[in-house]
Structures are given as structure tokens and as C-alpha cells.
Amino acid sequence: MESNGRKTNGNHPVASIETKAPGISWGTTQNIPPDDSDGTDGTGHHQGATTDPDGMVNLDLQEVDLNEIRRRTQSSIDPDKIDIGYPIKILKTPREIKIKLVVVTLFLIIIAVTTCVLIFYVEEPLHFDIGHATLYVDSKLFELRHDNRVTRGQIGLRIPNVLPSTCAPSNKNTLCVEWNGYAQLRVDWDEDPIKSTHLDCYKVSWVSYLNDLSHRDCYSLTNAHWYGGAEVMDQNWPLEKGDLLRSAYLTGNEVYEFGPVAERYWISSHGVAIRVDKDSPLYVSVNMVNSELGKALCFEADYSYDNKSPYPNANNSNAQLEYTMCFSKDVKTVHRNMTVNYLSKPAVLPGESILTYPTWSTPSCGENDYIDQTGILEMAKALNQSGFQKGTLEIRCGYSSKEGDLDFAKSRFIDSAGMIAQIKDYGFKVAVSVNPFANVDSKRFQVGVMNNYWVKEARGEAPGLSRWNRGIASLLDTSSSNAVDWFSSKLDSFQQYSGLDYFTFDYGEAKYLPIDYKTKQLLRNPCDYTTNYANMAYKKGNPENEKGNPTVVRSVFLNQNISAIVQTIPKSLNNSDDLKTIIPTVLTLGIVGYPYVMLDMAFPLNATVPPKELFVRWLQISAFLPAMKIPVPIWEYDEDTVRIIKNWINFHQDTIAPKVASLGSSVMTYRDPIIRPMWWMLPDDENAQNCDSQFLIGDDMIVAPILDLIESGKSKASRQVYLPAGVWVNQLTDQQQKVEKPDWYDVEASLEEVPYFTRITKGYQTPSPER
């Protein structure tokens, strides 16, 4: 029976396959073999396979018995629903899933990496490297890296943001970068410029191509402490504790931004030192906010500032800023090496007398204040009767006929030579303070005009005039050898007829120079006037002679070679705030190269003596310094106060003066300060770097003066003192304090006492300068 191309055999359908392929005939039937049959005929040929005469192969396939399949598999599943491709799918699916997972994973990784690159990768900015320094072009950041410390600066701040190019020479040791049409920067790297000093130095030089373009470089105050620079009225230690507006960096007075000492030298706790070239027309600011650095110390060279620059520029040159930047392992090491290699060595040390006994000074004078012979003799007599018979009596001001005439006014000094002889009989030397001014109504002014001894005005035809606190005056031209010789001869005459022992030299600051001044020799830097004045004072004192006198000055600039005793800006004692500026002032003067400091006080003529406690605390600090000066009539205090004063003067004579003398070799050899900051012993210690209320004398005495008034109802003041490792003796209690590591300790002191400690066992070894 045939139905729809399917044949049946009884109850079993028979599968039939037909093909029209050539040579093969599909149309015969093939029965399914028995259960155990392999479907062959025993000869290896398939059963039901025949070949017709024409060579056509006929395959007879037995029809599938579905019931038999169910019986054999014992399955209830309908064979019609069986997916015969399922085993292949089972084998195929895991491979596809794995491939898909791998593809998806790789895709996600690519996305993640791309995202991270876009978010976190920052293309390294264009920069130039030289030695351990890097200049980033776009931001103008200049970084100096050493020993995991980074000193950050931003330089060329006045230059427009244009892309620079390199210029010749540029090599391993020289970087030359040019902002076309604006300026050129050159950095010369000299590793160990003076052999075996362990200094790494960079000379930074800016040259402007435009007349009105200034150069401004700033260095961050946020990640390091900076010290040095100028003496100022409100002194801070470190520098970041105070603010200084941008001003011409000149020696000035107490009301000017910078005081009588203005050295172009700064050091940081990172072991970095900066020394600015003396001929750069320098402006300086401290703590002015910089967008990239935060608060910063900034140097700027400018001839055109508001058309009122105090720096002479006769050739109409463009401004240049040059400075040397060096680093070493720490602040002490870099300072020692910088001073040894860049400062002149003093020829002699100050005389013993002025470092041992106090200078008793008459009060300061206002414009119309004068003193007379009677007042001075009464002062000498009062000192003698109070038990003081040694030291120098300094006649500070108001003694001459007219300001500038080097004499004693005959109307007020009937017998000046007899007066001085009597003072010497009391046991005192006598000194007179002089200055470079000559008021226009003085005799000396007229002589100086005829002989061109004064600083002149811009046209050079007449003396330039300046106002100072005693009137309107001309200023001695210290660049003229003739003027200096004339002034010195007048001092000699004054000394010979009066019997004076020596002179102290006040003023000399560049700030008093007239506007657009002219001098015999060109002063590239107005502070050269200060240098010349201090050198003149040194020659007059002739301290190199065995019978020479000390050089006592107020203002200095690059005068480290003359071993001058430098008087501080006079401090007021109306409140205790000025007490807190004394230690920062003395530390600053020591760091910039002036170890012999004399503390001065602003005490006007005819004023009431300062409060007892403030004066005693001021005197106590003075007693620990190299030289003492007392401008207050101490005999006006009660007996108890006079007793305290006497005790501290004796302490200075017996304890401090010998110690100062013993440190002379350190001053001569290494230019070390006598009054030293705490970081001198602990250069890497943050507390020591920030400490402004105590100091070292040498390496084995720590002084922690009382700087606050005793609280009401208490008999003692308290404070903390920071002690390095070692065994220290508290000189107030005579008890030993063993210090395992640097730490703070509480101390108390009455009005008569000052906490100070001496070391008997070192907790560290004082290193010699690395040379």
C-alpha cells in the first residue's frame, strides 16, 4: 500500500527514500534488522542493498517502528518530539557562552581602562630639568628636590603666558629659556661649586627685553620655615609668622618696612639658602598670597615701579634679577657652608671691655631736645653712687651747637674736657654718638657745600636734603674718599680737644638718601651707602690696633668682615609685646652674619622710667647677649630694683662675657652666630624650627626668658622650655634633667629669675661643617 510517498509493511511503516541523483536509485525498501543484527548480510554488505544491471545502487531501508523504540528505551517521551540535534547543541552551547563571556569581559576591560586613562592620566606637562631642579613651562613652577624635600617656587610671574623656547647654551649644567620679545632665563647648575662643601647650587639669572618689565620670583612659605633677610620693628621667627608689604629692599629705620640691617640672604628648614645679587634692583614681600604657592617669599627686580624706583639707572638699563640658590642636607649645614664660602672673614674680634661692661646711654632725643654738662655729670655721679663704676657712658644726642657740628655746644658745656675727665674718674669710658647728617643751619653744612662733601640732588648742582628726626639735613657722601677723610679729621679734632674715648655711629641707612640722588661714585645699590658708612666707622675705631676702640654701628650691609657691634632697632617697653620681638631680632642678626648684638631701648628724654617688671625682663634678656646697653636712669627705681639690676650686670660680667669670648674662634672660623636658634642643635626638629622664645648660647646653654607678665596674685611666671636629648642642669634649681628625646618641660621663675639650662652630657654630637 502506498500513501503520500510512504510504504507500509503490515503494521510497520517502511521508510522509502527516493533520489534522482545519477547512478543511484532510491525506491526499494530495506527492512530494519533484528535486535542483535548489525544490518549486514554476513559478507559485510548492507542488507537490502542491491545493484541493478545499469549499475544503480538500490538501498532498501527498514521503516522505524516507534513502539519498538519505546519498548527498548522504556521511555514515555514521544519519539516525534525528540530533538535529535540536542546532543550537538549540548556540545555547542558552552563554547558559545565562553566565547561570548570572553568578548564581553574584554569589552568591559577596555571600557574600564579607557575610563581610567581619561580620568586619572594626566599628560606630563612641558618641563625642563637641570640637576635636581625642574621648571614647568605652563605654570612656571620651579621645584628643587632633595632628600624627599621639595622647595616650590613660581618664577617669571610678570612674563605673559606665551610658550618659550630653549636658547644657547643649553646643556647638562646650563638651562637657557627664552620668552620671545619679553625675557630670557638662564639657570646654571654647579654641583659643589666650592669643592667638598656638599652644596648643590643654581644661579638663576633673568634678563628683560623690555624696559618696563620686571622679574618676580616667589618661593612657598607653606611647606618650609624661612629665616634671615632684614631686621624689622615687628620681627618674626620664622618669617611666615609676619607680613611684609612689597617694598624696595633698602636699609631703613623703625618706621620703614625694612630696618637698619637688610641682608639679601635667606635660608629654609629644608636646607635651602638663597642669596640675591647685590646689584639687582630688589623688592621683597613676605606672606603675600600667590595663587599657586599660597603664602610666599617674593623677590622682584624693578627699575620702573611707579616711576619712583630708588635704584639708580643712569643708562636706562632693563631690570635684571640674579640670585644663587643652594641646598644641603639640613638648615644648619647649608648655612654654615654658605657663610664660610660667601662671606668675608673678620680680621679681629671686638674688644673685651665693651663685651664685659655695660654701655650707659643718655636717653634718645626728639627734634628739640638737648642735654647739658650738668645733666651728664649728674648721671655719672648717680651711677657711681648706685655702685656702678665700670663701663662706657654714651652721650647719645643733643650735645652739639647745631646738628652736624662735631662739638659740644659751649652754651651748655662750659668745660667739656673737665666734664669728661670727671666722668673717667668715676671709672667710666666716654663715647659720643655721631651720624652722617648736617642740618642746613650748621657750620659743617656750609663747609661741605663748598667742598662737595654731601650727597647731591638729581642734577648734581646742590646738596640733596633729607628729613630726619632732628630736622632737615644733607648727608655725607660716603662714596667720596675726600668727604670721608674730612669727616674723620673732624672726629679726630673733636676727640682730641674733649678727651673722648671713642665714637658710636648711628644711622647710615639708605632710606635717608634724597630722591634721585647723585654721589661721587655711582652706587648701583643704595645700600652701598650703608656699607661705606660702616667701613668708615671701623677705620675710625681702628680695632686692629691693640689700643683700638670698638666699632659700634646701627646699620650694616655686607659688613660681616668688620666684627661690628650692631645695635638693634630701639624697642619700646610700653607693653610686653615688644619683649617678644627681641629674640627673633637677635636670631635674625646672627644668621645674616652679625653675631655681636647690643639690645637698644627707645627711652625718650624726660620720660618716666618703664614699669619695673617690664624693665627687669628686658634687662635680663640683655644680660645674656654679647653686649649690654642701658639707656634708663636706673637710680630712679627703688633699692630692690637696683639690686636686681646689679645682680644681672654682674651675671653678664662673670658668666656670659667669658662664654662669648670662648666662642670667638667659632665666629672667626665658621662665622657661627653666638646667639643660636634651637634648630642649630636640632636641625630637623619641627619644634626647634618653629621656636621663637628661647635660644642657645654656643651649644651647651639654653636660655628661656620670661616674656609675659606675672599673673595677678602669683609670685612666679610659668612657661615651657624645649630641651634636646642629653643631661641638662636647671640653673634655677640646680637639678639635673635627663632627656631621652627632645621634649617640653614646665618651668617657673620669679621676677629675679630667668630659666636657663646648661648641658653636662651630650645627647648628640656637634658636627663640623661639611667641607
C-alpha positions in Angstrom: 0.0 0.0 0.0 1.2 3.4 -0.9 0.3 6.6 0.8 2.0 10.0 0.3 5.3 8.5 -0.7 5.3 6.3 2.4 5.1 2.4 2.1 3.8 0.1 4.8 4.6 -3.5 5.6 1.8 -4.9 7.6 1.6 -2.9 10.8 5.0 -1.4 10.3 5.6 1.6 8.1 8.5 1.3 5.8 10.7 4.3 5.2 11.3 5.0 1.5 13.9 7.5 0.1 13.9 8.4 -3.5 16.6 10.3 -5.4 17.1 11.3 -8.9 20.8 11.5 -8.5 22.6 9.9 -11.5 23.7 6.3 -11.0 21.7 5.9 -7.7 18.1 4.6 -7.5 16.2 5.2 -4.3 12.8 3.3 -4.3 13.4 -0.1 -2.9 12.8 -0.9 0.6 15.1 -2.1 3.4 13.8 -3.9 6.4 15.2 -3.0 9.9 17.3 -5.8 11.1 16.6 -7.9 14.1 17.6 -6.7 17.6 21.1 -8.1 17.5 21.6 -7.7 13.8 24.2 -5.3 12.5 22.3 -4.9 9.3 24.8 -6.8 7.2 24.4 -10.0 5.3 27.5 -11.6 6.7 29.6 -10.5 3.8 30.0 -7.0 5.0 27.4 -5.7 2.6 24.4 -3.9 4.0 21.2 -6.0 3.9 18.8 -4.8 1.3 21.4 -3.1 -0.8 21.3 -4.3 -4.5 22.8 -3.2 -7.7 20.7 -3.3 -10.9 22.0 -4.1 -14.3 22.6 -0.5 -15.1 24.9 -0.2 -12.1 22.5 1.7 -10.0 22.7 1.1 -6.2 19.4 0.4 -4.5 19.1 0.9 -0.7 16.1 -0.6 1.0 15.7 1.0 4.5 13.5 -0.7 7.0 10.8 1.6 8.4 11.3 2.7 12.0 9.0 1.0 14.5 8.2 3.7 17.1 6.6 1.3 19.5 9.7 -0.8 19.4 11.8 2.3 20.3 9.5 3.0 23.3 9.8 -0.6 24.4 13.6 -0.7 24.1 14.2 2.7 25.8 11.4 2.2 28.3 10.6 5.9 27.8 7.3 7.7 27.9 8.5 10.5 25.7 7.0 10.7 22.3 9.8 10.0 19.8 8.1 12.5 17.5 9.1 15.2 20.0 12.7 14.1 20.3 15.2 16.8 19.1 17.8 14.6 17.5 20.1 17.7 17.3 20.0 18.2 21.0 23.3 16.4 21.8 25.1 18.6 19.3 23.5 21.7 20.9 24.6 20.4 24.3 28.2 20.3 23.0 27.9 23.6 21.2 26.3 25.9 23.8 29.2 26.1 26.3 31.6 27.1 23.7 29.4 29.9 22.5 28.8 31.1 26.1 32.5 31.0 26.8 33.3 33.0 23.7 30.6 35.5 24.5 31.8 35.9 28.1 35.4 36.4 26.9 34.3 39.0 24.4 32.1 40.8 26.9 34.9 40.7 29.6 37.4 42.1 27.2 35.0 44.8 26.2 34.4 45.8 29.8 38.1 45.8 30.5 38.7 48.1 27.5 36.0 50.4 28.7 37.4 50.4 32.3 41.0 51.0 31.1 39.8 53.8 28.8 37.8 55.4 31.6 40.8 55.3 34.0 43.0 56.8 31.4 40.6 59.6 30.8 40.1 60.2 34.5 43.5 59.6 36.0 46.1 60.0 33.4 47.5 63.5 33.1 49.9 64.1 30.3 53.2 65.2 31.9 53.4 69.0 31.3 56.2 70.5 29.3 59.1 71.0 31.5 62.9 71.4 31.7 65.2 69.5 34.1 68.6 70.7 35.3 70.3 68.9 38.1 67.7 68.3 40.9 65.6 71.2 39.7 62.6 71.2 37.3 60.9 74.2 35.5 57.3 73.6 34.4 56.7 75.8 31.4 52.9 76.4 31.5 52.6 77.1 35.3 56.2 78.5 35.7 56.6 76.3 38.7 60.2 75.8 39.7 60.8 72.9 42.0 64.0 71.9 43.8 64.0 68.3 45.0 66.5 66.9 47.5 66.3 64.2 50.2 62.5 63.8 49.8 62.0 67.5 50.4 60.6 69.8 47.7 61.2 73.5 47.7 58.5 75.0 45.5 58.7 78.3 43.7 56.9 80.1 40.9 59.2 82.3 38.7 58.8 84.8 35.9 55.4 85.9 37.2 55.5 89.2 35.3 56.0 87.5 31.9 52.9 86.9 29.7 51.8 83.3 29.3 53.4 82.5 26.0 55.3 79.4 25.0 59.0 79.8 25.5 61.8 78.2 23.6 65.3 77.0 24.5 68.3 79.1 23.7 72.0 78.7 23.7 73.7 77.4 25.7 71.6 74.6 27.0 73.3 71.5 28.3 73.7 69.3 31.3 74.8 72.2 33.5 73.0 75.2 31.9 69.4 75.8 31.1 68.5 78.7 28.8 64.9 79.5 28.2 63.6 82.5 26.2 60.2 84.1 26.0 60.5 85.8 22.6 60.4 89.5 22.9 60.0 89.5 26.7 62.8 87.9 28.7 65.4 85.3 29.0 66.0 82.9 31.9 69.3 81.2 32.5 70.0 78.6 35.2 73.5 77.5 35.8 73.9 74.3 37.9 77.1 73.9 39.8 77.2 70.8 42.0 79.6 71.5 44.8 80.7 74.9 43.4 83.4 75.3 46.1 84.9 71.8 46.2 83.9 69.5 49.1 81.3 71.8 50.6 78.4 69.4 49.9 76.4 72.3 48.3 74.3 71.9 45.2 73.9 75.4 43.8 71.8 77.0 41.0 72.5 80.5 39.7 69.2 82.0 38.4 69.6 84.9 36.1 66.7 86.9 34.5 67.3 89.4 31.7 64.5 91.6 30.4 64.0 92.6 26.8 61.5 95.4 27.8 62.3 98.5 29.8 59.1 98.3 31.8 59.1 94.6 32.5 60.1 93.5 36.0 61.0 90.0 37.2 59.2 88.4 40.1 60.1 85.0 41.6 58.3 83.6 44.7 59.0 80.7 47.0 56.4 79.0 49.1 56.2 79.6 52.9 53.7 76.8 53.4 55.8 73.7 53.5 59.0 75.0 55.0 60.2 77.6 57.5 62.3 80.6 56.3 64.7 82.8 58.2 67.0 85.7 57.6 66.7 88.8 55.5 66.1 92.1 57.2 65.8 93.4 60.7 62.3 94.9 61.2 60.4 96.6 64.0 57.9 93.7 64.5 60.4 90.9 64.0 59.2 87.3 63.4 60.9 84.0 63.6 60.3 82.1 61.2 59.3 84.7 58.6 55.8 83.2 57.9 54.6 84.4 61.3 54.6 88.0 60.0 53.7 90.0 56.9 55.8 92.5 54.9 54.4 94.5 52.1 56.2 94.7 48.8 58.9 97.4 49.3 62.3 98.4 47.9 64.8 96.3 49.9 66.8 99.0 51.5 68.2 99.7 54.9 65.7 101.9 56.7 64.5 102.9 60.1 61.9 101.7 62.6 59.0 103.1 60.6 60.1 101.8 57.3 59.2 98.3 56.1 62.8 97.1 56.4 65.1 98.2 59.2 68.8 99.2 59.5 70.0 95.7 58.6 68.8 94.3 55.2 71.0 91.4 54.0 70.0 89.6 50.8 70.2 86.2 52.4 67.5 83.7 53.4 67.6 80.1 54.5 64.8 77.5 54.9 64.3 74.5 57.2 64.5 72.3 54.0 68.2 73.1 53.9 67.9 75.7 51.1 69.7 79.0 51.0 69.0 82.0 48.7 71.5 84.8 48.2 70.3 87.6 45.9 73.0 89.6 43.9 73.6 93.0 45.5 73.2 94.9 42.2 69.7 93.6 41.4 67.1 96.4 42.0 65.4 94.3 44.6 61.9 94.5 46.0 60.8 92.0 48.7 57.5 90.9 50.2 56.7 88.3 52.8 53.5 86.3 53.1 51.8 87.9 50.1 49.4 85.3 48.7 50.4 83.6 45.5 47.7 81.5 43.6 50.0 78.5 43.1 52.1 78.6 46.3 49.8 80.1 49.0 51.8 82.5 51.2 55.2 83.2 49.7 58.5 85.0 50.0 58.9 87.0 46.8 61.8 88.7 45.1 61.3 91.2 42.3 63.7 93.3 40.2 62.2 96.6 39.0 63.6 99.9 37.8 60.2 101.4 36.9 57.9 100.8 39.9 55.5 103.8 39.8 58.4 105.7 38.3 59.8 106.2 41.8 62.3 103.4 42.0 65.1 104.3 44.5 67.6 102.3 42.4 69.7 104.4 40.1 69.5 103.6 36.4 71.5 106.2 34.6 71.9 104.0 31.5 68.2 103.2 31.3 69.0 99.5 31.6 66.4 96.8 31.7 65.9 95.1 35.1 67.9 92.0 35.9 67.2 89.6 38.8 70.1 87.3 39.8 70.3 85.0 42.8 72.1 81.9 43.9 70.1 79.0 45.3 71.9 76.3 47.2 70.9 73.3 49.2 72.5 70.8 51.5 71.3 68.1 54.0 69.7 70.5 56.6 69.4 74.1 57.5 72.5 74.2 59.8 74.7 72.6 57.2 73.7 74.8 54.3 74.0 77.9 56.5 77.5 77.1 57.7 78.7 76.3 54.2 77.1 79.4 52.7 78.7 81.7 55.3 82.1 80.1 55.2 82.2 80.3 51.4 80.4 83.5 50.6 81.2 85.9 53.5 84.4 87.6 54.3 86.2 86.6 57.4 86.5 89.2 60.2 90.1 90.4 60.9 89.7 90.7 64.6 87.1 90.3 67.3 85.6 93.2 69.3 87.5 94.4 72.4 86.9 92.7 75.8 85.7 95.8 77.6 82.6 96.5 75.6 81.6 92.8 75.8 82.1 92.7 79.5 80.7 96.0 80.9 77.5 97.8 80.1 77.2 100.9 78.0 75.2 103.5 80.0 73.4 105.8 77.5 71.7 109.1 77.8 68.0 108.9 76.6 67.1 109.5 73.0 66.2 113.0 71.8 63.3 114.5 70.0 63.8 117.3 67.4 64.0 120.0 70.1 65.6 118.0 73.0 69.1 119.0 74.2 71.3 117.9 77.1 73.9 119.8 79.1 77.0 119.3 81.1 75.2 119.3 84.4 72.8 116.6 83.4 75.6 114.3 82.2 77.6 114.8 85.4 74.6 114.1 87.5 74.1 110.8 85.5 77.7 109.7 86.1 77.5 110.6 89.8 74.2 108.7 90.2 75.6 105.6 88.6 78.7 105.8 90.8 76.6 106.2 93.9 74.4 103.2 92.9 77.5 101.0 92.9 78.4 101.0 89.2 81.9 102.1 88.4 82.7 100.4 85.1 81.5 100.6 81.5 81.0 103.3 79.0 78.9 106.4 79.3 77.5 107.2 75.9 76.3 110.8 75.1 73.7 109.9 72.6 72.4 113.2 71.2 71.6 116.8 71.8 75.1 117.9 72.7 76.3 119.9 69.7 75.8 123.6 68.8 73.8 122.6 65.7 73.2 119.1 64.4 76.1 118.2 62.3 78.7 120.4 64.1 81.0 117.9 65.8 81.5 119.7 69.0 80.0 120.3 72.5 77.8 123.5 72.5 79.7 126.0 74.6 76.5 127.5 75.9 75.6 124.2 77.6 79.0 122.6 78.1 81.2 125.2 79.9 84.2 122.8 80.3 83.6 119.7 78.2 87.2 118.4 78.7 86.8 118.8 82.5 83.5 117.0 82.4 84.9 114.0 80.6 87.8 113.8 82.9 85.5 113.8 85.9 83.4 111.0 84.3 86.5 109.0 83.8 87.4 109.5 87.5 84.1 107.7 88.3 85.5 104.7 86.3 83.7 105.1 83.0 84.9 105.5 79.4 83.1 108.2 77.5 81.7 107.9 74.0 79.7 110.2 71.8 77.2 109.0 69.1 77.7 110.6 65.7 75.7 110.4 62.4 76.2 111.4 58.8 73.7 114.3 58.9 74.5 118.0 58.9 71.5 120.3 59.3 71.3 123.2 56.9 71.9 125.7 59.7 75.2 124.1 60.9 78.7 125.4 60.2 79.7 122.0 58.8 77.0 122.1 56.2 78.5 125.3 54.7 82.0 123.8 54.6 80.6 120.6 53.0 78.8 122.6 50.3 81.9 124.4 49.2 83.9 121.2 49.0 81.3 118.8 47.6 81.2 116.6 50.6 77.4 116.0 50.6 75.2 113.7 48.6 73.7 115.8 45.8 70.3 116.2 44.2 69.4 114.8 40.8 71.2 117.5 38.7 74.3 117.3 40.8 74.4 121.0 41.4 73.3 121.3 45.0 73.2 119.1 48.1 70.2 116.8 48.4 68.2 117.3 51.5 66.5 114.7 53.7 64.3 114.9 56.8 65.3 113.1 59.9 64.1 113.3 63.5 66.3 116.3 64.2 65.4 118.5 61.2 66.3 119.0 57.6 69.8 118.0 56.7 72.3 117.0 54.0 74.0 113.6 54.0 77.7 112.8 54.0 78.8 111.3 50.6 80.4 108.1 51.9 81.4 107.2 48.3 83.8 110.1 48.2 87.2 109.5 49.8 87.7 113.2 50.3 84.4 113.5 52.2 85.2 110.5 54.4 88.7 111.8 55.2 87.3 115.2 56.0 84.7 113.7 58.3 87.3 111.5 60.0 89.5 114.5 60.6 86.7 116.4 62.3 86.1 113.4 64.6 89.8 113.4 65.4 89.7 117.0 66.4 86.6 116.5 68.4 88.2 113.6 70.3 91.5 115.4 70.9 90.1 118.6 72.4 87.4 116.9 74.5 89.2 113.7 75.7 86.6 111.3 74.3 87.5 107.7 74.2 85.6 106.7 71.1 82.5 107.2 68.9 79.5 105.2 68.2 77.9 105.5 64.7 74.2 105.9 64.5 72.0 106.0 61.4 73.6 105.4 57.9 70.5 103.8 56.4 70.0 104.1 52.6 66.4 105.1 53.1 67.6 108.6 54.1 69.2 109.2 50.7 67.4 112.0 48.8 65.2 111.2 45.8 67.2 110.9 42.6 70.5 111.4 44.5 73.9 111.7 43.0 77.1 110.6 44.6 80.8 110.9 43.8 81.0 107.2 42.9 77.9 105.5 41.4 76.0 103.4 44.0 74.5 100.6 42.0 72.7 99.6 45.2 71.7 102.4 47.6 72.7 100.1 50.4 76.3 100.6 49.3 76.0 103.9 51.2 75.4 101.9 54.4 78.4 99.6 53.6 80.7 102.6 53.1 79.4 104.3 56.3 80.1 101.2 58.5 83.5 100.7 56.9 84.3 104.3 57.8 83.3 103.7 61.4 85.5 100.6 61.5 88.5 102.5 60.3 87.9 105.3 62.8 87.8 102.8 65.6 90.9 101.1 64.4 90.1 97.9 66.4 93.0 96.0 64.8 95.3 98.2 66.8 96.0 96.9 70.3 94.7 100.2 71.7 91.9 100.4 69.2 88.3 101.1 70.1 85.2 99.0 69.3 83.1 99.6 66.2 79.5 100.2 67.3 77.0 100.8 64.5 73.3 100.7 63.8 73.1 100.0 60.1 75.1 97.5 58.1 75.1 95.9 54.7 77.7 93.3 53.7 79.9 94.4 56.6 80.4 90.9 58.1 84.2 91.4 57.8 84.4 94.2 60.4 83.2 92.5 63.6 80.9 95.4 64.3 78.8 95.5 67.4 75.3 96.1 65.9 72.7 98.0 67.9 69.2 96.8 67.4 66.2 98.9 66.5 65.3 100.6 69.8 62.5 98.6 71.4 59.6 100.2 73.2 58.6 98.9 76.6 55.0 100.2 76.8 53.8 96.6 76.8 55.2 93.1 76.8 54.6 92.6 73.0 58.0 94.3 72.2 59.7 91.8 74.5 58.6 89.0 72.3 60.3 90.6 69.2 63.8 90.7 70.9 64.7 87.0 70.5 63.6 86.9 66.8 65.6 90.1 66.2 68.8 88.8 67.7 68.5 85.4 66.0 68.0 87.1 62.6 71.0 89.3 63.1 73.1 86.3 64.0 72.0 84.3 60.9 72.8 87.1 58.5 76.3 87.4 59.8 76.3 89.8 62.8 76.9 87.8 66.0 77.8 90.7 68.3 74.4 92.3 69.1 73.6 95.1 71.6 70.0 95.5 72.6 68.7 99.1 72.5 65.6 100.6 74.1 63.5 103.6 73.0 63.6 105.7 76.1 62.9 109.4 75.4 64.5 112.3 77.3 62.5 113.3 80.4 60.2 110.2 80.1 59.1 108.3 83.1 61.0 105.1 83.7 59.4 101.9 82.4 57.3 99.7 84.7 59.6 97.7 86.9 58.7 94.2 85.7 59.0 95.1 82.0 62.3 96.8 82.5 63.7 93.9 84.6 62.6 91.3 81.9 64.2 93.5 79.2 67.4 93.8 81.2 67.6 90.0 81.8 67.5 89.3 78.1 70.1 91.9 77.5 72.4 90.3 80.1 72.5 87.0 78.1 73.5 88.9 74.9 77.1 89.7 73.8 76.9 93.4 74.8 74.7 95.3 77.2 73.3 98.9 76.8 71.2 100.6 79.4 69.5 103.9 78.4 67.3 104.1 81.5 68.2 106.1 84.7 68.1 103.1 86.9 68.8 105.1 90.0 65.2 106.3 89.8 64.0 102.8 90.7 63.7 101.6 94.3 66.5 99.8 96.0 65.2 96.3 95.3 65.1 97.0 91.6 68.6 98.4 91.6 69.7 95.3 93.5 68.2 93.1 90.8 69.8 95.2 88.0 73.2 94.9 89.7 72.9 91.2 90.0 72.2 90.7 86.3 75.0 93.1 85.3 77.4 91.0 87.4 76.0 87.8 85.9 76.8 89.1 82.4 80.3 90.0 83.5 81.0 86.8 85.3 79.2 84.2 83.2 78.2 85.5 79.8 81.2 87.6 78.8 83.7 84.7 79.3 81.4 82.4 77.3 81.1 84.9 74.5 84.9 85.3 74.4 85.3 81.5 74.2 83.0 81.4 71.1 85.3 83.8 69.2 87.1 81.1 67.4 83.8 79.6 66.1 82.9 83.1 64.9 86.2 83.6 63.1 86.4 80.1 61.6 82.8 79.3 60.6 81.0 82.7 61.0 78.8 80.9 63.5 76.3 83.1 65.5 76.8 83.4 69.2 73.1 83.5 70.0 71.8 80.5 68.1 68.4 79.2 67.2 67.2 75.9 68.7 67.5 74.3 65.3 71.2 74.7 65.5 71.2 71.7 67.8 68.1 70.0 66.2 68.1 71.0 62.5 65.3 68.5 61.5 63.1 69.0 64.5 59.8 70.8 63.8 59.5 72.3 67.3 63.1 73.6 67.2 62.5 75.1 63.7 59.4 77.0 64.9 60.8 78.1 68.3 61.0 81.9 68.8 61.0 82.2 72.6 64.3 80.6 73.6 67.9 80.4 72.3 71.2 78.8 72.6 74.5 80.4 73.6 77.0 78.2 72.0 76.0 74.5 72.1 75.6 73.9 75.8 73.4 76.7 77.3 69.7 77.1 76.6 68.0 80.4 77.7 64.3 80.6 78.1 63.5 84.2 79.2 60.1 85.1 80.7 58.2 87.1 78.1 54.9 87.5 79.8 54.0 89.4 82.9 53.4 87.5 86.1 49.7 86.9 86.6 47.9 88.9 89.3 48.1 87.2 92.7 51.0 85.0 91.7 54.7 85.3 92.6 56.1 83.5 89.7 55.6 83.3 85.9 55.5 79.9 84.2 56.5 78.8 80.7 57.7 75.8 78.8 61.2 75.1 77.6 62.2 72.7 74.9 65.2 70.6 75.7 67.2 68.4 73.3 68.4 64.9 74.4 71.1 64.9 77.0 71.6 65.6 80.6 70.8 69.2 81.5 71.1 71.2 84.7 68.3 73.6 85.6 70.3 76.5 86.9 67.4 77.8 89.0 67.0 74.6 91.0 70.5 73.0 90.4 68.7 69.8 89.5 69.7 67.5 86.6 67.2 66.7 83.9 67.9 63.6 81.9 66.2 64.0 78.5 66.0 60.8 76.4 64.5 62.6 73.4 63.6 66.3 72.8 60.6 67.4 74.8 58.8 70.3 76.5 59.3 70.9 80.2 57.4 73.3 82.5 59.4 75.8 84.5 58.7 78.7 86.8 60.6 81.9 87.6 60.2 84.8 89.9 60.9 88.4 88.8 64.6 88.0 89.7 65.0 84.7 87.8 65.4 83.6 84.2 65.1 79.8 83.4 68.3 78.6 81.7 69.9 75.2 81.4 73.5 74.0 80.9 74.3 70.7 79.4 76.7 68.3 81.1 76.2 65.2 78.8 75.5 65.4 75.1 72.7 63.6 73.5 74.1 64.4 70.1 77.5 65.1 68.5 78.0 68.6 67.2 79.1 68.1 63.6 81.8 70.1 62.0 80.9 71.9 58.8 80.9 69.5 55.9 83.6 71.0 53.7 
